[in-house]
């Protein structure tokens, strides 16, 4: 499903209109427009020896907080999407090994609309996908933490890409709601929220439960606390969250993350004879963590937790969970990714990973992947916050014309940006464009984006004297790190320009340009350390987006 189709309900038909043909020379391209031939993302790493088994992460790139469900032989995973639009990426598999992107659950403005100023790590938090066999509908429940709060949508078939408009559940506070559709026809929602009384310490949270009337589409009855603090409240456990409730072999299991989403992250599990408890910690806890391993181990995977369980038709169990691949000193630029491991049952409880066991990962290559084609944007493509107007068109030859609107990348608004997540430290992203800047505030090129204050831009603009140039500008936490200017002749300013960013094993970003790829590339400035965009430096919950960006003054 291409975004060109996904946005069919967008109120402005121009979003899907064809780009005007004939804009083939720089001196005929209108001011305020940037014309891109393509944007291609590639990962050049050796393919690891593969025995056909599971390769972790199963979803490389910023795909955190995974939730999974199965109906017959079809498996579905969804992830958090924060302040990016569309919201809640969704994947499909029939074997748990190969995952196909189905697009996004929240793919139209009536389902998701972000206001200007929304923090990048706000918006859509951990979502849950479950199937209700009693009405044969799939449910996705989530929290728009800076907007309408808890809400859910439904569909009869996730492959169609057509989910309902949201139904709000204002009674469900906090974050991370999850469904259980029980065998007796009842349903429940569990979620993280503040404890019943005054918090006893920083990070003291609780897991609540309430009944959900799926026939009426609303909650009913009083809410109750079923987990207070965590496994052992006397030890002041922090941030019990991401709960999932299961009914397995006559027992109820409540699984949740504990310890925060940093290096102390873990997954714990409780059991009870009733969905309302009392829930007791299982004998083995935590059932997943990497916090007990040496910090200086090679090729570490950290922050493992926030898991969900699924059973195969043959009675085997698996868990999906988030984890991080840092490259040094706790720095990472992919953010939290989706991993999967088999689950064993010990003493009547699930165990994802025995204590002290190491999670391994494999860097996987990716063939050249375009961000768009003549058929529309790729399924990987997304925007920064919600578009309120059409700002790009794609013509029949696959060229994309981007409106260089008067919205800067660091404005906290919805700039003219289209991007995708990087999936490996070693990658290349390349584009070719035509653009006629009219002032030093006009800019078109490529961008790496972690948040409004931490990003890198490389493209065509004017210098302070009104002369055309290339500029490489890097910011971290709102502070300028570097600004490199490369003068362009009048002739060069009118020619098509190729731009490229390359990530390397040292985890630096090198920016290059050319007017003829066959004649070689020229490097602009020195490599820029990826640390500038890492979560360790810039905070937040996301990875790094790579994409195209354009802006021009006076072009609304």
Protein Blocks (a to p, Z undefined) as FASTA:
>chain_A
ZZklmmmmpmblklmmccdehiabfklpcghiacdfbdcddddddddddehiacddfbgc
jdehiacddehjbccddddekjaccehiadddfkomaccdebjfblcfkloccdehiafk
gmjddddddddfklopacdddddfklnopaddddfbfknopacdddddfklgcehiacdd
dfkopacdddddddfbdcfbehiacdddddddfknopaedjdddfbghiablmnopahie
hiacddeehiacddddehijafkbccdddddfbfnbpadddfbdcfbdcklpcfkbghia
ehiahiaddddfkopacddddddddfbghiafkbpaddddddddeehiacfbdghiacdd
dddddddddfbdfkbccfkbccehjafbdfbdcdfkopacddddfbdfklopacdddddd
dfbfbdcdddddddddfbfkbccdddddfblmlccdddddddfkopacddddddeehiaf
bdcdddddfklmmpccdddddddfkopadddddfbfknopadehjaddfklmpmklngpj
bdcddddddddehiZZ
